[in-house]
Amino acid sequence: MTVAIDRATGKRRGDSAPRPGLGRRLRHGYQKHWYAYVMIAPVVVVLGVLVIYPLIYGLWLTLTDANSLNTARTIGVNHIDATYKFIGLDNYKDILFGPTSYDRFWSHFLWTIVWTALCVTLHYTLGLGLALMLNQQNLRGRTLYRLILILPWAVPTFVTVFGWRFMLADGGIINSALDFLHLPAPLWLEDTFWQRFAAIMVNTWCGVPFMMVSLLGGLQSIDSTLYEAAEMDGASAWQQFRHVTLPGLRSVSSTVVLLGIIWTFNQFAVIFLLFGNTAPDAQILVTWAYYLGFGQQPRDFAQSAAYGILLLAILIVFTSFYRRWLNRNEQQLAI
């Protein structure tokens, strides 16, 4: 076999060139894509300052016993240095397995799961029903209905929640109407059961419009010929909904349900603005973490940060399993 050799370099033709070093590859990549790096640099800086640094610092705090009494602070002209120390994973062990773990973590975790499941189910069910109604071609005043139904989402959350708080108060319009009808008036803002019921009701009011708009867009993207073919085959309205509408909404539904779960699991505004620190049994994990870090004395920064890291871990695990489950179902349907 004849091997061709380059006389100038002494290398055999066809041999692959040695891979350049890391520094050379980085320099070449920057020279080739410098404009892209310049464009994304502001985003990277903002994410680093607002997300990455607080996350790393919060993770460090979870490994210490930091609180408002041993952190660095300035009182008048006097500066007091930090005296907190490294304690490893003791905060996580205390939260998950300590003597008061059920009252401080597991009870709030179970309520957070129930809160998320009920709210997202109501969001999706009511949003899908309203989207189906607005998608009807022969519905008069569809534009007006869409404007009215989108208002709870367009109004700032704190305005909506404060409005509900006034209506749910003892002398509010809801209890006054119930008294007028000679019906019992619940203690919406005082009794634990009714506090939770009120929180789910308010969050449903705030979250349904997003589901409605998203699912309405999904409905309008379904090919109308599929309904015509199903109708010609004698399919009933329920059969069309089951075999045409729901499969057509699968991609949209999977996305909005995942977003709804993440947003509801971390829904701070509704619980905090509705009850503040006056309803300990109605607090979900995120509001309880805020209470530990800012709503008590001494403020327990380490435990509050540990709750935040646990929340992040729970959502990461859930999201990975959820996406894997969706991919498996899509592969089965493709087969």
HELIX and SHEET records of a PDB file:
HELIX    1   1 LEU A   22  LEU A   47  1                                  26    
HELIX    2   2 GLY A   48  ILE A   52  3                                   5    
HELIX    3   3 TYR A   53  THR A   62  1                                  10    
HELIX    4   4 ASP A   90  PHE A   97  1                                   8    
HELIX    5   5 SER A  101  SER A  101  1                                   1    
HELIX    6   6 TYR A  102  TRP A  106  3                                   5    
HELIX    7   7 SER A  107  LEU A  134  1                                  28    
HELIX    8   8 ARG A  142  ALA A  154  1                                  13    
HELIX    9   9 THR A  157  LEU A  168  1                                  12    
HELIX   10  10 ILE A  173  PHE A  180  1                                   8    
HELIX   11  11 THR A  192  GLN A  220  1                                  29    
HELIX   12  12 SER A  224  MET A  232  1                                   9    
HELIX   13  13 ALA A  237  GLN A  240  1                                   4    
HELIX   14  14 PHE A  241  THR A  245  3                                   5    
HELIX   15  15 LEU A  246  GLY A  248  1                                   3    
HELIX   16  16 ARG A  250  PHE A  265  1                                  16    
HELIX   17  17 PHE A  268  PHE A  275  1                                   8    
HELIX   18  18 PRO A  280  ALA A  282  5                                   3    
HELIX   19  19 LEU A  285  PHE A  294  1                                  10    
HELIX   20  20 PHE A  301  ALA A  334  1                                  34    
SHEET    1   A 2 ARG A  73  ILE A  75  0                                        
SHEET    2   A 2 ASN A  78  ILE A  80 -1                                        
END                                                                             
